[in-house]
């Protein structure tokens, strides 16, 4: 089966894990610190905070910014549910915003502006598929309204990502991302004070770490804030350090495959819409397409699967999920709903070769032709 995504793991990662085990120190320590520094350097930042998931990172950011009951946060509905959950965790209300268009399925500045109220405290933008939102437009949007700007950068890790433009950005290292630590995430911010608060919140609100006490830098600790156990362990960080060293090479492979996809899809599947027609900065995390409205998507998925090709959907809109329909105000986001009903994600990862893209596009072209003819 040709998978939609697949981690690249091998001898280097195995050796990194062995080295951690041989060191006999597996909780948060020197490797986590080294991973934080290396990640910050890659993204042209002074520091970073490693956590056990991107979801934890988003929650910590909400807590560190003081977002809570009575506050509203503008969020995309075209995202993974964690983007909204982190707001609910803090007792605030997520306000769902539509996308720009089917061509550009990124959160709409215009719709966000229409949904701002006196209660709005922050906006979370999500770099869907690894395609960066308009940094100048969103920075101006937040600054002109006095809002915190948070980047959900779960899809956007890598050198193409460069420095952040939000007040804070959170990255994911889940197994389907461009690099992985199995589970894990990273928080990057330009404000040292904010990062210090996040770092303390990450570990129960403790004023000293286990490593500091081991080294004699502290003999005890205090708890000065209500914190969480969102720490990254040494095993995850060791894998992360290895993966980070290969990320640029892998992202270049993704770029090559994505460009080949575009060329072949334009030739073989002219009825299929390819989002992001204009060149823009991206990590090429996924390969999204939009099927014609007349096509039964589930039948296309079945045809591809019968030829050994996995596909998936990014994403069911958050506002349409049962919990949000039952617990938040009813909202209509026509562009998001249309996009999500027709979107399909094709396989894209560094283990693929050109012949895999050729196979996927040919099978897809046959499936689309069959469906349209039927």
SEMIMI-680857 format. One record per residue (C-alpha): x negated, y negated, z negated. Coordinates in nm, 4 decimals. Example, Ala and Ser with C-alpha at 12.3 -4.5 7.8 and 13.67 -1.06 7.14 Angstrom:
BEGIN
<site x="-1.2300" y="0.4500" z="-0.7800"/>
<site x="-1.3670" y="0.1060" z="-0.7140"/>
//
This chain:
BEGIN
<site x="0.0000" y="0.0000" z="0.0000"/>
<site x="-0.1307" y="-0.3435" z="0.0966"/>
<site x="-0.0597" y="-0.5471" z="-0.2163"/>
<site x="0.0464" y="-0.9111" z="-0.2329"/>
<site x="-0.2419" y="-0.9779" z="-0.4723"/>
<site x="-0.5209" y="-0.7674" z="-0.6115"/>
<site x="-0.7998" y="-0.8528" z="-0.8574"/>
<site x="-1.1610" y="-0.8073" z="-0.7497"/>
<site x="-1.3360" y="-0.6184" z="-1.0288"/>
<site x="-1.6546" y="-0.4161" z="-1.0155"/>
<site x="-1.9921" y="-0.3309" z="-1.1641"/>
<site x="-2.0700" y="-0.6872" z="-1.2753"/>
<site x="-1.7538" y="-0.7092" z="-1.4812"/>
<site x="-1.8150" y="-0.3633" z="-1.6300"/>
<site x="-2.1661" y="-0.4620" z="-1.7366"/>
<site x="-2.0396" y="-0.7870" z="-1.8878"/>
<site x="-1.7954" y="-0.5880" z="-2.1012"/>
<site x="-2.0668" y="-0.3437" z="-2.2074"/>
<site x="-2.2879" y="-0.6346" z="-2.3121"/>
<site x="-2.0120" y="-0.7733" z="-2.5329"/>
<site x="-1.9501" y="-0.4363" z="-2.6950"/>
<site x="-2.3228" y="-0.3871" z="-2.7528"/>
<site x="-2.3394" y="-0.7299" z="-2.9186"/>
<site x="-2.0811" y="-0.6109" z="-3.1758"/>
<site x="-1.9070" y="-0.9518" z="-3.1649"/>
<site x="-1.5805" y="-0.9339" z="-2.9729"/>
<site x="-1.3729" y="-1.2197" z="-3.1099"/>
<site x="-1.4047" y="-1.5845" z="-3.0025"/>
<site x="-1.7752" y="-1.6747" z="-2.9954"/>
<site x="-2.0672" y="-1.7748" z="-2.7727"/>
<site x="-1.9266" y="-1.6287" z="-2.4501"/>
<site x="-1.6008" y="-1.8194" z="-2.4902"/>
<site x="-1.8025" y="-2.1374" z="-2.5408"/>
<site x="-2.0178" y="-2.0624" z="-2.2351"/>
<site x="-1.7083" y="-1.9951" z="-2.0255"/>
<site x="-1.5527" y="-2.3239" z="-2.1381"/>
<site x="-1.8655" y="-2.5191" z="-2.0435"/>
<site x="-1.9032" y="-2.3487" z="-1.7055"/>
<site x="-1.5370" y="-2.4050" z="-1.6187"/>
<site x="-1.5542" y="-2.7700" z="-1.7221"/>
<site x="-1.8666" y="-2.8196" z="-1.5094"/>
<site x="-1.6985" y="-2.6662" z="-1.2032"/>
<site x="-1.4057" y="-2.9051" z="-1.2414"/>
<site x="-1.6282" y="-3.2065" z="-1.3115"/>
<site x="-1.5092" y="-3.2462" z="-1.6678"/>
<site x="-1.6968" y="-3.2798" z="-1.9960"/>
<site x="-1.5227" y="-3.0005" z="-2.1843"/>
<site x="-1.2470" y="-2.7372" z="-2.1762"/>
<site x="-1.0585" y="-2.5128" z="-2.4188"/>
<site x="-1.0073" y="-2.1430" z="-2.3417"/>
<site x="-0.6832" y="-1.9756" z="-2.4505"/>
<site x="-0.5197" y="-1.6352" z="-2.4229"/>
<site x="-0.2768" y="-1.7376" z="-2.1467"/>
<site x="-0.1717" y="-2.0321" z="-1.9341"/>
<site x="0.1640" y="-2.0218" z="-2.1144"/>
<site x="-0.0118" y="-2.0657" z="-2.4490"/>
<site x="-0.2079" y="-2.3520" z="-2.2976"/>
<site x="0.1049" y="-2.5319" z="-2.1824"/>
<site x="0.2628" y="-2.4869" z="-2.5258"/>
<site x="-0.0467" y="-2.6244" z="-2.6981"/>
<site x="-0.0442" y="-2.9271" z="-2.4685"/>
<site x="0.3197" y="-3.0020" z="-2.5539"/>
<site x="0.2448" y="-2.9700" z="-2.9244"/>
<site x="-0.0747" y="-3.1772" z="-2.9091"/>
<site x="0.1032" y="-3.4585" z="-2.7229"/>
<site x="0.3710" y="-3.4692" z="-2.9918"/>
<site x="0.6580" y="-3.3713" z="-2.7635"/>
<site x="0.9564" y="-3.2491" z="-2.9625"/>
<site x="1.3290" y="-3.2711" z="-3.0341"/>
<site x="1.4998" y="-3.5586" z="-2.8551"/>
<site x="1.2340" y="-3.5773" z="-2.5834"/>
<site x="1.2826" y="-3.4897" z="-2.2175"/>
<site x="1.0161" y="-3.3560" z="-1.9815"/>
<site x="1.0506" y="-3.3587" z="-1.6022"/>
<site x="0.9633" y="-3.0152" z="-1.4611"/>
<site x="0.9857" y="-2.8352" z="-1.1263"/>
<site x="1.2387" y="-2.5560" z="-1.1009"/>
<site x="1.0298" y="-2.3944" z="-0.8255"/>
<site x="0.7737" y="-2.2490" z="-1.0642"/>
<site x="0.7197" y="-1.9626" z="-1.3032"/>
<site x="0.9481" y="-1.9826" z="-1.6059"/>
<site x="0.6598" y="-2.0714" z="-1.8416"/>
<site x="0.6508" y="-2.4237" z="-1.6956"/>
<site x="0.9901" y="-2.4923" z="-1.8545"/>
<site x="0.9588" y="-2.2574" z="-2.1524"/>
<site x="0.6718" y="-2.4590" z="-2.2992"/>
<site x="0.9042" y="-2.7596" z="-2.3254"/>
<site x="1.1785" y="-2.5568" z="-2.4966"/>
<site x="0.9262" y="-2.4086" z="-2.7422"/>
<site x="0.8743" y="-2.7590" z="-2.8822"/>
<site x="1.2441" y="-2.8379" z="-2.9103"/>
<site x="1.2437" y="-3.0792" z="-2.6148"/>
<site x="1.4634" y="-3.0587" z="-2.3037"/>
<site x="1.3294" y="-2.9665" z="-1.9585"/>
<site x="1.4855" y="-3.1760" z="-1.6809"/>
<site x="1.4691" y="-2.9889" z="-1.3523"/>
<site x="1.3544" y="-3.1734" z="-1.0392"/>
<site x="1.4051" y="-3.0753" z="-0.6744"/>
<site x="1.1267" y="-3.0215" z="-0.4182"/>
<site x="1.0323" y="-3.2710" z="-0.1455"/>
<site x="1.1385" y="-3.0510" z="0.1473"/>
<site x="1.1193" y="-2.6976" z="0.2849"/>
<site x="0.7940" y="-2.8021" z="0.4539"/>
<site x="0.6475" y="-2.9415" z="0.1316"/>
<site x="0.7871" y="-2.7392" z="-0.1606"/>
<site x="0.6283" y="-2.9595" z="-0.4265"/>
<site x="0.8165" y="-3.1563" z="-0.6909"/>
<site x="0.9815" y="-3.4673" z="-0.5472"/>
<site x="0.8732" y="-3.8051" z="-0.6834"/>
<site x="1.2005" y="-3.9572" z="-0.5651"/>
<site x="1.4176" y="-3.7032" z="-0.7453"/>
<site x="1.1982" y="-3.7288" z="-1.0548"/>
<site x="1.2441" y="-4.1068" z="-1.0569"/>
<site x="1.6214" y="-4.0663" z="-1.0365"/>
<site x="1.6158" y="-3.8352" z="-1.3399"/>
<site x="1.3974" y="-4.0475" z="-1.5696"/>
<site x="1.5708" y="-4.1750" z="-1.8832"/>
<site x="1.4703" y="-4.3547" z="-2.2002"/>
<site x="1.4095" y="-4.0082" z="-2.3491"/>
<site x="1.1617" y="-3.8985" z="-2.0807"/>
<site x="0.8200" y="-3.8546" z="-2.2388"/>
<site x="0.6218" y="-3.6491" z="-1.9887"/>
<site x="0.6190" y="-3.4948" z="-1.6429"/>
<site x="0.4726" y="-3.1565" z="-1.5492"/>
<site x="0.3686" y="-3.1228" z="-1.1854"/>
<site x="0.2943" y="-2.7775" z="-1.0478"/>
<site x="0.0522" y="-2.7161" z="-0.7595"/>
<site x="0.2684" y="-2.4588" z="-0.5832"/>
<site x="0.0680" y="-2.1979" z="-0.3936"/>
<site x="-0.2511" y="-2.3836" z="-0.4826"/>
<site x="-0.1502" y="-2.6886" z="-0.2747"/>
<site x="-0.2199" y="-3.0020" z="-0.4765"/>
<site x="0.0517" y="-3.2591" z="-0.5291"/>
<site x="-0.0176" y="-3.6219" z="-0.4262"/>
<site x="-0.2494" y="-3.7341" z="-0.7049"/>
<site x="-0.2132" y="-4.1082" z="-0.6434"/>
<site x="0.1651" y="-4.0986" z="-0.6209"/>
<site x="0.2063" y="-3.8991" z="-0.9417"/>
<site x="-0.0559" y="-4.0929" z="-1.1350"/>
<site x="0.1238" y="-4.4155" z="-1.0437"/>
<site x="0.4598" y="-4.2540" z="-1.1285"/>
<site x="0.3437" y="-4.1630" z="-1.4794"/>
<site x="0.1496" y="-4.4831" z="-1.5499"/>
<site x="0.4305" y="-4.7127" z="-1.4391"/>
<site x="0.6713" y="-4.5402" z="-1.6801"/>
<site x="0.4359" y="-4.4742" z="-1.9705"/>
<site x="0.4629" y="-4.0962" z="-1.9351"/>
<site x="0.2157" y="-3.8199" z="-2.0050"/>
<site x="0.1156" y="-3.6427" z="-1.6801"/>
<site x="0.0491" y="-3.2693" z="-1.7164"/>
<site x="-0.0795" y="-3.0522" z="-1.4324"/>
<site x="0.0403" y="-2.6927" z="-1.4269"/>
<site x="-0.2653" y="-2.5714" z="-1.2364"/>
<site x="-0.1922" y="-2.1999" z="-1.2664"/>
<site x="-0.2291" y="-2.1662" z="-0.8875"/>
<site x="-0.5072" y="-2.4184" z="-0.8375"/>
<site x="-0.8326" y="-2.2875" z="-0.9824"/>
<site x="-1.1573" y="-2.3395" z="-0.7919"/>
<site x="-1.3997" y="-2.5851" z="-0.6420"/>
<site x="-1.1350" y="-2.7247" z="-0.4077"/>
<site x="-0.9451" y="-2.8234" z="-0.7218"/>
<site x="-1.2246" y="-3.0662" z="-0.8238"/>
<site x="-1.1570" y="-3.3034" z="-1.1156"/>
<site x="-0.8117" y="-3.3330" z="-1.2650"/>
<site x="-0.5979" y="-3.6468" z="-1.2329"/>
<site x="-0.3386" y="-3.5727" z="-1.5025"/>
<site x="-0.3884" y="-3.6442" z="-1.8691"/>
<site x="-0.4391" y="-3.2718" z="-1.9043"/>
<site x="-0.4376" y="-2.9649" z="-1.6779"/>
<site x="-0.3786" y="-2.5996" z="-1.7632"/>
<site x="-0.5111" y="-2.3085" z="-1.5539"/>
<site x="-0.4229" y="-1.9381" z="-1.5417"/>
<site x="-0.6444" y="-1.6302" z="-1.5238"/>
<site x="-0.3650" y="-1.3721" z="-1.5013"/>
<site x="-0.4420" y="-1.0633" z="-1.2938"/>
<site x="-0.2847" y="-1.2014" z="-0.9741"/>
<site x="-0.4726" y="-1.5326" z="-0.9760"/>
<site x="-0.7777" y="-1.6354" z="-0.7689"/>
<site x="-0.9953" y="-1.5259" z="-1.0606"/>
<site x="-0.8936" y="-1.3268" z="-1.3651"/>
<site x="-0.9742" y="-1.2475" z="-1.7259"/>
<site x="-0.6776" y="-1.0011" z="-1.7307"/>
<site x="-0.4824" y="-1.2488" z="-1.9429"/>
<site x="-0.6120" y="-1.5946" z="-2.0215"/>
<site x="-0.6034" y="-1.9630" z="-1.9456"/>
<site x="-0.8017" y="-2.2856" z="-1.9697"/>
<site x="-0.7090" y="-2.6384" z="-2.0751"/>
<site x="-0.8981" y="-2.9368" z="-1.9346"/>
<site x="-0.8533" y="-3.3002" z="-2.0362"/>
<site x="-1.0485" y="-3.6236" z="-2.0212"/>
<site x="-0.9565" y="-3.7297" z="-2.3755"/>
<site x="-1.1981" y="-3.5699" z="-2.6239"/>
<site x="-0.9621" y="-3.6371" z="-2.9132"/>
<site x="-0.6785" y="-3.4543" z="-2.7368"/>
<site x="-0.9031" y="-3.1558" z="-2.6623"/>
<site x="-1.0218" y="-3.1449" z="-3.0257"/>
<site x="-0.6605" y="-3.1328" z="-3.1426"/>
<site x="-0.5785" y="-2.8586" z="-2.8910"/>
<site x="-0.8855" y="-2.6625" z="-2.9999"/>
<site x="-0.7758" y="-2.6738" z="-3.3643"/>
<site x="-0.4134" y="-2.5895" z="-3.2790"/>
<site x="-0.5403" y="-2.2892" z="-3.0812"/>
<site x="-0.6738" y="-2.1243" z="-3.3996"/>
<site x="-0.4087" y="-2.1596" z="-3.6704"/>
<site x="-0.4985" y="-2.5237" z="-3.7387"/>
<site x="-0.8177" y="-2.4109" z="-3.9143"/>
<site x="-1.0883" y="-2.6688" z="-3.9744"/>
<site x="-1.3704" y="-2.4162" z="-3.9166"/>
<site x="-1.4094" y="-2.1078" z="-3.7002"/>
<site x="-1.5216" y="-1.7552" z="-3.7827"/>
<site x="-1.8469" y="-1.8150" z="-3.5939"/>
<site x="-1.9168" y="-2.1337" z="-3.7888"/>
<site x="-1.8697" y="-1.9472" z="-4.1155"/>
<site x="-2.0880" y="-1.6612" z="-3.9929"/>
<site x="-2.3666" y="-1.9052" z="-3.9076"/>
<site x="-2.3401" y="-2.0790" z="-4.2432"/>
<site x="-2.2081" y="-2.4013" z="-4.0874"/>
<site x="-1.9060" y="-2.3725" z="-4.3163"/>
<site x="-1.8241" y="-2.1541" z="-4.6169"/>
<site x="-1.4467" y="-2.1995" z="-4.6173"/>
<site x="-1.1716" y="-2.3720" z="-4.4230"/>
<site x="-0.8656" y="-2.5863" z="-4.4584"/>
<site x="-0.5465" y="-2.5948" z="-4.2501"/>
<site x="-0.4494" y="-2.9502" z="-4.1593"/>
<site x="-0.1864" y="-2.8802" z="-3.8936"/>
<site x="0.0598" y="-2.6055" z="-3.8049"/>
<site x="-0.1375" y="-2.4072" z="-3.5498"/>
<site x="-0.1078" y="-2.0897" z="-3.3451"/>
<site x="-0.3143" y="-1.7831" z="-3.2636"/>
<site x="-0.3844" y="-1.8568" z="-2.8958"/>
<site x="-0.7578" y="-1.7828" z="-2.8934"/>
<site x="-0.9484" y="-1.6157" z="-2.6096"/>
<site x="-1.1674" y="-1.3175" z="-2.7028"/>
<site x="-1.5281" y="-1.2504" z="-2.5981"/>
<site x="-1.4344" y="-0.9645" z="-2.3642"/>
<site x="-1.2043" y="-1.1875" z="-2.1602"/>
<site x="-1.4588" y="-1.4695" z="-2.1507"/>
<site x="-1.7334" y="-1.2342" z="-2.0343"/>
<site x="-1.5204" y="-1.1243" z="-1.7392"/>
<site x="-1.4320" y="-1.4890" z="-1.6762"/>
<site x="-1.7965" y="-1.5940" z="-1.6537"/>
<site x="-1.8638" y="-1.3265" z="-1.3905"/>
<site x="-1.5493" y="-1.4102" z="-1.1947"/>
<site x="-1.6193" y="-1.7836" z="-1.2053"/>
<site x="-1.9531" y="-1.7218" z="-1.0351"/>
<site x="-1.7741" y="-1.5524" z="-0.7427"/>
<site x="-1.4762" y="-1.7864" z="-0.7180"/>
<site x="-1.6114" y="-2.0168" z="-0.4478"/>
<site x="-1.6905" y="-1.7206" z="-0.2210"/>
<site x="-1.3467" y="-1.5687" z="-0.2813"/>
<site x="-1.1655" y="-1.8960" z="-0.2153"/>
<site x="-1.3517" y="-1.9330" z="0.1136"/>
<site x="-1.2318" y="-1.5842" z="0.2101"/>
<site x="-0.8768" y="-1.6819" z="0.1189"/>
<site x="-0.9063" y="-1.9920" z="0.3353"/>
<site x="-1.0233" y="-1.7873" z="0.6346"/>
<site x="-0.7383" y="-1.5382" z="0.5931"/>
<site x="-0.4791" y="-1.8147" z="0.5470"/>
<site x="-0.5913" y="-1.9907" z="0.8651"/>
<site x="-0.5727" y="-1.6621" z="1.0569"/>
<site x="-0.2240" y="-1.6052" z="0.9174"/>
<site x="-0.1141" y="-1.9464" z="1.0423"/>
<site x="-0.2516" y="-1.8895" z="1.3906"/>
<site x="-0.0888" y="-1.5478" z="1.4280"/>
<site x="0.2424" y="-1.6465" z="1.2676"/>
<site x="0.2759" y="-1.9500" z="1.4954"/>
<site x="0.2137" y="-1.7229" z="1.7939"/>
<site x="0.4178" y="-1.4187" z="1.6903"/>
<site x="0.6864" y="-1.5590" z="1.4581"/>
<site x="0.7906" y="-1.9019" z="1.5929"/>
<site x="1.1224" y="-1.8780" z="1.4024"/>
<site x="0.9420" y="-1.8508" z="1.0673"/>
<site x="0.8701" y="-2.1779" z="0.8849"/>
<site x="0.5189" y="-2.2241" z="0.7478"/>
<site x="0.5164" y="-2.4642" z="0.4507"/>
<site x="0.2460" y="-2.7292" z="0.4283"/>
<site x="0.1998" y="-2.7961" z="0.8010"/>
<site x="-0.0423" y="-3.0800" z="0.7284"/>
<site x="-0.3913" y="-3.0007" z="0.6025"/>
<site x="-0.4239" y="-3.0654" z="0.2289"/>
<site x="-0.6468" y="-2.9542" z="-0.0560"/>
<site x="-0.5579" y="-2.6022" z="-0.1675"/>
<site x="-0.7007" y="-2.2928" z="-0.3321"/>
<site x="-0.4850" y="-2.0742" z="-0.1003"/>
<site x="-0.3451" y="-1.8846" z="-0.3967"/>
<site x="-0.0483" y="-1.7378" z="-0.2060"/>
<site x="0.0726" y="-1.7162" z="0.1532"/>
<site x="0.4352" y="-1.8393" z="0.1490"/>
<site x="0.6684" y="-1.8360" z="0.4481"/>
<site x="1.0352" y="-1.9345" z="0.4911"/>
<site x="1.2572" y="-1.6980" z="0.6901"/>
<site x="1.5358" y="-1.8180" z="0.9202"/>
<site x="1.8631" y="-1.8615" z="0.7313"/>
<site x="2.0378" y="-1.5973" z="0.9465"/>
<site x="1.8027" y="-1.3213" z="0.8337"/>
<site x="1.8678" y="-1.0712" z="0.5538"/>
<site x="1.5500" y="-1.1164" z="0.3485"/>
<site x="1.5919" y="-0.7893" z="0.1615"/>
<site x="1.5991" y="-0.5959" z="0.4884"/>
<site x="1.2767" y="-0.7650" z="0.6001"/>
<site x="1.1168" y="-0.6773" z="0.2657"/>
<site x="1.2252" y="-0.3146" z="0.3170"/>
<site x="1.0831" y="-0.2970" z="0.6699"/>
<site x="0.7483" y="-0.4308" z="0.5545"/>
<site x="0.7402" y="-0.1936" z="0.2579"/>
<site x="0.8131" y="0.1048" z="0.4852"/>
<site x="0.4920" y="0.0107" z="0.6710"/>
<site x="0.2952" y="-0.0041" z="0.3456"/>
<site x="0.3089" y="-0.3816" z="0.2967"/>
<site x="0.4180" y="-0.5313" z="-0.0339"/>
<site x="0.5840" y="-0.8733" z="-0.0402"/>
<site x="0.7352" y="-1.0796" z="-0.3208"/>
<site x="0.9154" y="-1.4071" z="-0.3938"/>
<site x="0.7727" y="-1.7268" z="-0.5454"/>
<site x="1.0032" y="-1.8061" z="-0.7255"/>
<site x="1.3596" y="-1.7523" z="-0.8371"/>
<site x="1.4444" y="-2.1124" z="-0.9420"/>
<site x="1.4125" y="-2.1535" z="-1.3176"/>
<site x="1.7428" y="-2.3385" z="-1.3463"/>
<site x="1.9187" y="-2.0375" z="-1.1903"/>
<site x="1.7801" y="-1.7842" z="-1.4391"/>
<site x="2.0392" y="-1.6536" z="-1.6844"/>
<site x="1.8897" y="-1.8027" z="-2.0012"/>
<site x="1.8661" y="-2.1500" z="-1.8503"/>
<site x="2.2126" y="-2.1318" z="-1.6942"/>
<site x="2.3507" y="-2.0435" z="-2.0372"/>
<site x="2.1460" y="-2.2846" z="-2.2483"/>
<site x="2.0777" y="-2.5974" z="-2.0415"/>
<site x="2.2999" y="-2.8405" z="-1.8497"/>
<site x="2.4178" y="-2.7204" z="-1.5095"/>
<site x="2.2099" y="-2.8692" z="-1.2305"/>
<site x="2.2130" y="-2.8475" z="-0.8503"/>
<site x="1.8833" y="-2.8595" z="-0.6633"/>
<site x="1.9833" y="-2.7926" z="-0.3012"/>
<site x="1.6361" y="-2.7946" z="-0.1458"/>
<site x="1.4853" y="-2.5736" z="-0.4160"/>
<site x="1.7769" y="-2.3315" z="-0.3888"/>
<site x="1.7564" y="-2.3132" z="-0.0085"/>
<site x="1.3797" y="-2.2639" z="-0.0155"/>
<site x="1.3953" y="-1.9945" z="-0.2839"/>
<site x="1.6708" y="-1.8043" z="-0.0992"/>
<site x="1.4579" y="-1.7741" z="0.2147"/>
<site x="1.0997" y="-1.7733" z="0.0854"/>
<site x="0.8742" y="-1.4675" z="0.1168"/>
<site x="0.5147" y="-1.4257" z="-0.0017"/>
<site x="0.2800" y="-1.2230" z="0.2190"/>
<site x="-0.0332" y="-1.0409" z="0.0965"/>
<site x="-0.3363" y="-1.2662" z="0.0459"/>
<site x="-0.6471" y="-1.1765" z="-0.1526"/>
<site x="-1.0241" y="-1.1430" z="-0.0934"/>
<site x="-1.0143" y="-0.7648" z="-0.0492"/>
<site x="-0.8195" y="-0.8123" z="0.2746"/>
<site x="-0.9753" y="-0.8292" z="0.6199"/>
<site x="-0.8611" y="-0.9738" z="0.9520"/>
<site x="-0.7013" y="-0.6444" z="1.0574"/>
<site x="-0.4706" y="-0.6592" z="0.7550"/>
<site x="-0.3438" y="-1.0022" z="0.8565"/>
<site x="-0.2942" y="-0.8735" z="1.2100"/>
<site x="-0.0891" y="-0.5803" z="1.0774"/>
<site x="0.1271" y="-0.7933" z="0.8466"/>
<site x="0.2092" y="-1.0502" z="1.1130"/>
<site x="0.2895" y="-0.7861" z="1.3733"/>
<site x="0.5227" y="-0.5919" z="1.1426"/>
<site x="0.6839" y="-0.9166" z="1.0289"/>
<site x="0.7342" y="-1.0316" z="1.3883"/>
<site x="0.9049" y="-0.7025" z="1.4745"/>
<site x="1.1254" y="-0.7249" z="1.1640"/>
<site x="1.2294" y="-1.0851" z="1.2352"/>
<site x="1.3021" y="-1.0079" z="1.6006"/>
<site x="1.5110" y="-0.7054" z="1.5027"/>
<site x="1.7072" y="-0.9028" z="1.2449"/>
<site x="1.7743" y="-1.1967" z="1.4731"/>
<site x="1.8859" y="-0.9633" z="1.7529"/>
<site x="2.1183" y="-0.7731" z="1.5210"/>
//
